[in-house]
Amino acid sequence: MNGRVALGILGGGIVGFATGAVVYILVNPMLEDASGWVRETQGLLWNLVPFLTVLGALVGGLLLNRSKRPRP
């Protein structure tokens, strides 16, 4: 793995984490105020943060891993 791919993984992970954290911060208060089964989805909402972190790192690494040479 070269430095460019590592930078893509790190950058993508940071963007994914930030996106997941913002969504969690914005949606969590609405779920706390809800009642019934909707309130129970609050625990599932936290799973969005690590999922988007891993997804962002994967996408960032794949985007910067592409070769600039045209393939035959």
Summary of the structure (lengths in Angstrom):
residues: 72
radius of gyration: 16.9
end to end distance: 23.2
largest distance: 58.3
contacts: 186
relative contact order: 0.23
helix: 81%
strand: 0%
